[in-house]
């Protein structure tokens, strides 16, 4: 099954890192992956986005004109990308920064107060990892174990940094489990190729 995800937000919110971590985790599970970052203006405050495609088979094109999943960290990103999501797709919104909801009714929406969760954790920069945890809990694109190991590989082995990011991932997952329990309990979710947690 081919699943394409678009991550979008302001530069400085770790949007490209989210996509890279998901792509890396999927590669660790021996899946076919493409990662296509937008290098237009990823300076702090500018816009940034990337596309990750994950499949059990070879991927013909990394372009996601109709992604199955969208992760938005700010309101302009929701406005720009919501119309591109496939009907029946999933939209994950950083509800601390985005007060509006998608105008579409043919997508599933998950509101995650990622920035607030990260602030309460004492590290606002971890809001991207909160969102990544929520995405994985809501989609099963990769296993929890693989994502945790990938965060460790990418961020290095600095204990303090790892603990904060591991906790941020867990809190994002916990948000989906507690606020969207019926969705979380679905066995297949959007992706059936992930290895078990």
Backbone bond lengths (Angstrom), bond angles and torsions (degrees), N, CA, C in turn:
res aa  C-N    CA-C-N  psi(-1)  N-CA   C-N-CA  omega(-1)  CA-C   N-CA-C  phi
1 X - - - 1.450 - - 1.522 109.33 -
2 X 1.310 117.05 130.85 1.461 122.89 177.96 1.520 109.17 -93.90
3 X 1.339 116.92 126.69 1.461 122.23 176.75 1.519 108.01 -128.22
4 X 1.327 115.61 124.42 1.465 120.94 177.18 1.524 109.26 -109.63
5 X 1.334 114.73 136.29 1.461 121.78 -178.84 1.520 108.97 -126.66
6 X 1.326 116.37 133.37 1.457 122.32 174.08 1.524 107.97 -107.07
7 X 1.322 116.74 129.31 1.461 123.76 174.20 1.523 106.78 -108.46
8 X 1.323 118.44 133.05 1.462 119.69 -177.76 1.525 110.94 -147.68
9 X 1.338 114.73 146.55 1.460 120.72 177.96 1.510 110.34 176.28
10 X 1.331 115.87 -164.49 1.458 121.36 175.11 1.513 109.87 -78.08
11 X 1.322 117.35 150.35 1.452 120.49 168.24 1.521 108.53 -59.49
12 X 1.319 116.98 139.66 1.458 120.68 -177.89 1.521 113.11 98.21
13 X 1.351 116.83 -9.77 1.469 119.79 177.55 1.526 112.37 -92.56
14 X 1.313 117.45 2.22 1.457 120.55 177.53 1.513 113.98 77.59
15 X 1.325 116.42 27.10 1.466 121.52 -177.80 1.527 111.36 -63.75
16 X 1.321 116.47 -48.28 1.468 119.61 -178.83 1.531 111.08 -66.09
17 X 1.319 116.83 -35.01 1.461 120.81 178.01 1.526 110.91 -65.78
18 X 1.336 117.53 -39.21 1.471 120.35 176.35 1.518 110.57 -56.49
19 X 1.321 115.80 -49.88 1.457 120.34 -179.71 1.513 112.33 -61.87
20 X 1.329 115.83 -42.38 1.458 120.38 179.87 1.528 111.06 -62.49
21 X 1.335 116.12 -42.68 1.468 119.82 -179.39 1.525 111.56 -64.55
22 X 1.339 116.88 -41.04 1.458 119.50 178.12 1.527 110.44 -64.33
23 X 1.326 116.28 -44.41 1.470 120.16 179.45 1.525 110.60 -61.54
24 X 1.316 117.03 -43.98 1.468 121.85 -179.99 1.531 110.11 -61.77
25 X 1.322 116.55 -44.92 1.466 120.44 -179.63 1.531 110.97 -61.77
26 X 1.322 116.42 -42.38 1.468 119.80 179.45 1.529 110.60 -64.49
27 X 1.332 117.17 -37.22 1.473 120.03 177.18 1.528 110.62 -64.40
28 X 1.330 116.93 -35.96 1.466 119.55 178.40 1.524 111.08 -65.13
29 X 1.319 116.73 -24.02 1.466 121.10 176.93 1.532 111.52 -92.80
30 X 1.342 114.83 14.18 1.466 122.79 176.18 1.523 113.02 59.62
31 X 1.335 115.46 39.30 1.457 121.25 176.04 1.524 108.20 -99.58
32 X 1.314 116.31 160.70 1.463 121.28 173.24 1.522 107.29 -79.95
33 X 1.354 115.81 135.26 1.467 120.42 -172.68 1.522 110.17 -141.55
34 X 1.335 115.65 142.95 1.463 120.72 164.29 1.521 107.57 -127.93
35 X 1.320 115.23 145.85 1.468 122.55 178.48 1.521 106.64 -131.29
36 X 1.323 115.95 118.96 1.460 119.61 -176.87 1.533 109.92 -126.44
37 X 1.346 116.83 95.86 1.468 119.36 179.13 1.522 111.26 -81.22
38 X 1.326 115.26 154.58 1.456 121.36 172.80 1.520 107.36 -98.40
39 X 1.310 115.79 118.99 1.459 120.04 -178.18 1.515 112.18 -100.16
40 X 1.332 117.07 22.43 1.463 120.82 -176.38 1.512 114.11 -62.78
41 X 1.320 117.41 -53.68 1.463 119.68 -174.25 1.507 110.96 -155.95
42 X 1.325 116.79 55.80 1.444 117.77 -177.04 1.524 112.78 -85.23
43 X 1.344 115.88 34.49 1.453 120.16 170.07 1.519 106.99 -78.97
44 X 1.300 115.93 157.23 1.454 119.21 -179.41 1.523 110.51 -54.83
45 X 1.342 114.84 125.76 1.460 120.06 179.38 1.520 113.76 95.86
46 X 1.331 118.41 -21.95 1.461 120.88 175.87 1.520 109.50 -81.68
47 X 1.316 116.99 -179.82 1.459 118.85 179.37 1.531 109.79 -91.78
48 X 1.310 114.99 151.64 1.466 121.29 177.50 1.518 107.83 -145.82
49 X 1.328 116.66 144.48 1.463 120.13 173.77 1.514 109.42 -154.67
50 X 1.308 114.88 161.10 1.460 120.69 176.05 1.520 108.59 -152.35
51 X 1.309 114.20 159.90 1.456 121.56 179.35 1.521 109.21 -122.80
52 X 1.327 116.09 133.73 1.452 122.00 175.50 1.522 107.82 -121.65
53 X 1.323 116.40 127.01 1.463 121.92 175.17 1.520 107.83 -112.95
54 X 1.331 116.05 132.43 1.467 122.36 -179.26 1.519 108.01 -128.14
55 X 1.334 115.85 132.76 1.456 119.57 -178.80 1.522 110.46 -151.03
56 X 1.314 115.20 157.93 1.462 120.48 171.68 1.525 110.79 -82.83
57 X 1.334 116.62 -13.99 1.462 123.02 179.87 1.521 109.73 -118.23
58 X 1.324 116.90 171.21 1.457 120.07 177.80 1.520 110.41 -59.45
59 X 1.342 115.51 148.07 1.462 121.98 -177.05 1.523 108.54 -104.29
60 X 1.317 116.18 122.70 1.460 120.93 -176.59 1.524 111.93 -75.03
61 X 1.337 116.96 -39.56 1.462 120.01 -176.97 1.523 110.08 -143.55
62 X 1.344 117.32 133.70 1.470 119.85 178.53 1.525 112.82 -80.08
63 X 1.326 117.86 -9.74 1.461 121.19 -176.57 1.523 109.45 -71.15
64 X 1.322 116.65 135.85 1.465 121.31 -178.96 1.516 109.88 -115.17
65 X 1.326 116.46 77.38 1.460 119.05 177.78 1.526 110.63 -69.22
66 X 1.334 117.41 -27.68 1.467 122.31 177.59 1.523 109.32 -136.53
67 X 1.340 117.47 77.87 1.467 119.22 -177.61 1.526 112.07 -69.70
68 X 1.326 114.79 153.39 1.465 120.23 174.75 1.519 110.83 -78.83
69 X 1.340 117.01 -28.88 1.464 121.79 -176.93 1.523 110.67 -130.66
70 X 1.316 115.34 146.47 1.465 122.34 175.78 1.520 107.76 -135.36
71 X 1.332 115.92 130.29 1.465 122.07 175.37 1.519 106.92 -117.78
72 X 1.342 116.38 116.59 1.466 119.61 -177.61 1.523 110.57 -118.12
73 X 1.323 114.45 133.21 1.453 121.52 -178.91 1.518 112.62 -99.95
74 X 1.347 117.94 -12.54 1.469 120.48 -179.41 1.530 110.49 -149.41
75 X 1.327 116.31 164.92 1.470 122.04 -175.54 1.529 113.68 -62.93
76 X 1.345 119.80 -43.82 1.469 118.27 178.88 1.529 113.37 -58.04
77 X 1.316 116.88 -32.60 1.464 120.37 179.18 1.525 111.43 -69.29
78 X 1.330 116.26 -37.66 1.465 119.29 176.99 1.526 109.76 -63.48
79 X 1.322 116.16 -45.97 1.465 120.55 179.91 1.524 110.62 -60.06
80 X 1.313 116.20 -43.34 1.466 120.55 -175.39 1.525 113.74 -71.06
81 X 1.332 117.62 -39.91 1.464 119.95 -169.06 1.530 116.09 -106.77
82 X 1.332 119.57 -14.21 1.465 119.52 -172.67 1.524 113.28 -59.83
83 X 1.315 117.46 -34.60 1.470 119.30 -177.19 1.528 112.59 -71.53
84 X 1.334 117.16 -16.23 1.465 120.04 -177.47 1.523 113.40 -84.91
85 X 1.334 117.94 -16.69 1.467 120.98 -175.84 1.526 110.15 -67.90
86 X 1.319 115.26 137.50 1.472 120.74 178.69 1.521 110.52 -59.25
87 X 1.321 118.96 144.56 1.465 120.05 171.17 1.526 109.65 -55.47
88 X 1.326 116.12 134.27 1.457 120.88 -175.76 1.512 112.91 86.58
89 X 1.327 117.44 -0.96 1.463 122.13 -179.29 1.519 112.04 -75.12
90 X 1.335 114.57 179.26 1.463 121.91 -175.85 1.517 110.55 -118.30
91 X 1.343 116.26 135.51 1.459 121.64 178.33 1.526 108.39 -122.79
92 X 1.330 116.01 118.88 1.464 122.87 178.67 1.524 107.82 -104.17
93 X 1.330 116.71 122.06 1.460 121.90 -172.67 1.523 110.19 -118.02
94 X 1.325 116.50 131.07 1.464 121.58 171.69 1.533 106.17 -74.91
95 X 1.338 116.25 93.31 1.462 120.36 -171.24 1.522 113.67 -71.99
96 X 1.320 118.28 -10.99 1.464 119.99 173.13 1.521 109.66 -67.92
97 X 1.319 116.57 -36.39 1.468 122.25 -176.34 1.527 113.65 -101.01
98 X 1.324 117.18 -16.85 1.467 121.40 -175.34 1.522 108.61 -123.34
99 X 1.308 116.98 110.21 1.461 120.11 -178.78 1.521 112.30 -89.32
100 X 1.310 117.24 -22.94 1.468 120.01 -179.97 1.518 110.37 -81.39
101 X 1.330 115.02 163.28 1.463 121.39 176.16 1.523 107.36 -116.05
102 X 1.317 118.03 159.87 1.462 118.83 178.80 1.523 111.18 -58.35
103 X 1.310 116.05 143.56 1.464 120.66 178.77 1.521 110.87 -75.20
104 X 1.317 117.26 -13.91 1.469 122.19 -178.67 1.523 111.13 -84.27
105 X 1.319 115.64 147.35 1.460 121.36 177.17 1.528 111.72 -110.59
106 X 1.339 116.63 2.00 1.473 120.10 -177.66 1.519 112.32 -102.66
107 X 1.350 117.03 20.35 1.462 122.36 175.61 1.527 108.74 -130.41
108 X 1.328 115.96 154.69 1.464 121.11 174.30 1.529 107.77 -88.08
109 X 1.323 116.87 132.76 1.464 121.03 -178.36 1.519 110.38 -115.11
110 X 1.330 115.57 134.55 1.462 122.53 178.37 1.522 107.84 -122.76
111 X 1.324 116.41 114.28 1.460 121.21 179.63 1.529 108.71 -94.97
112 X 1.319 115.43 118.48 1.468 121.82 -175.94 1.530 108.13 -123.63
113 X 1.337 118.99 116.19 1.470 120.29 179.46 1.530 111.10 -76.81
114 X 1.315 115.67 65.10 1.467 121.55 -170.26 1.521 113.18 -62.06
115 X 1.322 117.12 -43.23 1.470 119.69 -178.55 1.520 110.33 -65.19
116 X 1.333 117.33 -41.74 1.469 120.28 178.61 1.522 111.04 -65.44
117 X 1.326 116.90 -43.17 1.469 120.44 177.95 1.529 110.09 -59.16
118 X 1.339 116.26 -43.89 1.464 120.43 179.94 1.533 111.27 -66.41
119 X 1.325 116.95 -40.21 1.470 120.38 177.53 1.524 110.48 -62.17
120 X 1.332 116.89 -43.94 1.468 120.87 178.77 1.529 111.37 -63.39
121 X 1.318 115.54 -28.63 1.462 121.53 177.47 1.534 111.25 -76.64
122 X 1.339 115.74 -16.05 1.463 120.71 179.43 1.510 114.11 94.80
123 X 1.330 117.63 10.05 1.464 121.28 -179.28 1.530 109.82 -147.41
124 X 1.341 115.37 90.05 1.458 120.32 -176.22 1.527 112.24 -58.85
125 X 1.337 117.09 -29.21 1.467 120.25 -178.74 1.528 112.68 -67.72
126 X 1.316 117.60 -9.83 1.465 120.99 179.46 1.525 112.70 -86.52
127 X 1.321 118.16 6.08 1.471 120.28 -178.74 1.531 111.33 -61.24
128 X 1.334 116.82 -31.46 1.470 118.68 177.93 1.534 111.41 -66.42
129 X 1.315 117.26 -35.55 1.461 120.67 179.63 1.532 110.17 -72.39
130 X 1.326 116.89 -34.07 1.471 120.43 173.50 1.525 108.96 -58.76
131 X 1.330 116.55 -47.43 1.466 120.75 -179.18 1.524 111.65 -65.34
132 X 1.317 116.75 -37.70 1.458 120.07 178.68 1.535 110.67 -64.74
133 X 1.324 116.59 -41.00 1.456 120.53 175.66 1.525 111.69 -61.76
134 X 1.329 116.13 -41.74 1.468 120.55 178.41 1.529 110.64 -63.93
135 X 1.323 116.80 -42.43 1.465 120.69 179.28 1.527 110.83 -60.17
136 X 1.318 116.76 -47.31 1.466 120.56 -178.04 1.532 110.59 -66.08
137 X 1.332 117.34 -39.40 1.468 119.66 177.71 1.524 111.24 -65.49
138 X 1.317 116.84 -33.94 1.460 120.41 -177.21 1.513 114.87 -87.46
139 X 1.331 117.78 -11.21 1.465 119.93 -175.74 1.518 113.92 -124.49
140 X 1.312 117.41 -27.71 1.471 121.40 -174.77 1.533 110.74 65.34
141 X 1.328 117.26 30.24 1.468 120.33 -179.93 1.521 112.02 -62.64
142 X 1.326 116.45 -38.85 1.464 122.61 173.59 1.521 106.51 -138.94
143 X 1.316 116.57 166.95 1.465 119.12 179.83 1.525 110.51 -79.62
144 X 1.322 114.28 157.79 1.465 121.08 176.77 1.523 110.43 -59.06
145 X 1.321 116.36 -43.85 1.464 121.19 -178.56 1.528 110.92 -61.04
146 X 1.339 115.99 -44.98 1.470 119.52 -178.81 1.522 110.80 -65.67
147 X 1.333 117.09 -41.96 1.464 119.65 179.15 1.524 110.52 -62.11
148 X 1.329 117.32 -44.67 1.469 120.44 179.05 1.520 112.15 -60.51
149 X 1.329 116.31 -43.10 1.472 120.29 178.65 1.520 110.93 -65.92
150 X 1.322 116.98 -35.67 1.464 121.13 -179.48 1.527 111.09 -68.87
151 X 1.319 116.33 -40.12 1.474 120.02 175.73 1.521 109.33 -59.27
152 X 1.319 116.44 -42.28 1.473 120.68 179.07 1.530 110.54 -63.75
153 X 1.330 117.44 -44.43 1.469 121.07 179.74 1.526 111.67 -61.18
154 X 1.315 115.96 -44.12 1.473 120.65 -172.50 1.519 111.97 -77.95
155 X 1.320 117.18 -40.39 1.464 119.98 -175.50 1.518 112.82 -89.23
156 X 1.312 117.50 -1.71 1.451 119.23 179.07 1.509 110.85 86.18
157 X 1.275 116.20 -173.29 1.461 120.27 -173.51 1.531 113.14 -110.31
158 X 1.327 116.86 25.73 1.466 119.24 175.22 1.523 107.88 -70.20
159 X 1.310 115.94 115.50 1.460 120.99 -170.82 1.528 113.00 -56.26
160 X 1.321 117.60 -46.91 1.472 120.37 -176.25 1.534 111.18 -63.73
161 X 1.319 116.43 -45.35 1.465 121.35 179.65 1.522 110.53 -63.73
162 X 1.326 116.30 -42.28 1.462 120.39 -179.68 1.512 112.02 -65.03
163 X 1.317 117.13 -42.53 1.462 120.19 -178.32 1.524 111.18 -63.42
164 X 1.314 116.99 -43.02 1.470 120.59 179.16 1.522 110.30 -62.36
165 X 1.318 116.91 -46.21 1.458 120.11 -177.54 1.527 112.29 -71.10
166 X 1.314 117.18 -34.89 1.462 120.23 175.63 1.527 109.69 -63.94
167 X 1.326 116.26 -42.41 1.466 121.07 178.79 1.535 109.96 -66.72
168 X 1.320 117.78 -39.57 1.468 121.17 178.11 1.525 110.52 -61.05
169 X 1.327 116.99 -43.56 1.464 121.34 177.37 1.529 110.35 -60.14
170 X 1.331 116.16 -46.50 1.462 120.94 -178.66 1.521 111.18 -63.04
171 X 1.337 117.71 -39.48 1.464 120.93 -179.83 1.531 111.51 -67.97
172 X 1.325 117.06 -36.12 1.464 120.00 175.18 1.518 111.10 -63.76
173 X 1.325 116.06 -43.51 1.466 120.60 177.58 1.521 110.76 -64.40
174 X 1.318 116.25 -43.19 1.460 120.94 -179.81 1.525 111.31 -61.38
175 X 1.311 117.10 -36.60 1.467 120.38 178.41 1.531 110.43 -60.16
176 X 1.324 117.01 -45.27 1.469 119.93 178.83 1.526 110.24 -65.44
177 X 1.325 117.79 -42.43 1.468 120.96 -179.91 1.526 112.34 -60.64
178 X 1.331 116.73 -40.20 1.469 119.93 -174.08 1.523 113.30 -89.59
179 X 1.319 118.47 -37.32 1.470 120.77 -176.55 1.529 111.89 -87.12
180 X 1.323 116.85 -28.54 1.474 121.88 -179.73 1.536 110.11 -125.84
181 X 1.338 117.71 57.52 1.472 119.80 -173.02 1.527 113.57 -63.16
182 X 1.312 117.97 -37.39 1.472 119.45 -179.53 1.524 110.71 -64.08
183 X 1.325 115.98 -42.01 1.464 119.34 178.39 1.529 109.88 -66.99
184 X 1.315 117.02 -43.86 1.463 120.82 -177.66 1.525 111.75 -59.60
185 X 1.327 116.88 -36.93 1.456 120.40 -177.63 1.521 113.64 -74.09
186 X 1.323 117.78 -11.54 1.468 118.71 176.70 1.518 108.39 -58.88
187 X 1.299 116.77 135.60 1.466 120.41 -174.57 1.528 112.46 -72.75
188 X 1.319 117.64 -43.45 1.460 118.82 -173.45 1.513 112.36 -94.15
189 X 1.324 118.43 -29.62 1.448 122.86 -174.10 1.521 108.73 52.20
190 X 1.316 118.49 -132.49 1.468 118.75 -177.94 1.528 112.16 -97.20
191 X 1.324 116.85 -20.50 1.471 119.57 -174.30 1.517 110.36 -128.37
192 X 1.297 116.54 128.38 1.457 119.96 -179.72 1.525 112.67 -101.08
193 X 1.326 117.50 -1.83 1.461 119.66 -173.18 1.508 115.36 -90.71
194 X 1.333 119.01 -7.99 1.451 119.54 -176.25 1.519 110.95 -69.96
195 X 1.316 115.59 145.21 1.461 120.12 176.00 1.519 108.35 -74.55
196 X 1.300 116.92 157.33 1.464 120.63 -176.33 1.517 110.37 -66.11
197 X 1.346 115.25 149.37 1.455 121.80 -178.94 1.502 109.67 -70.93
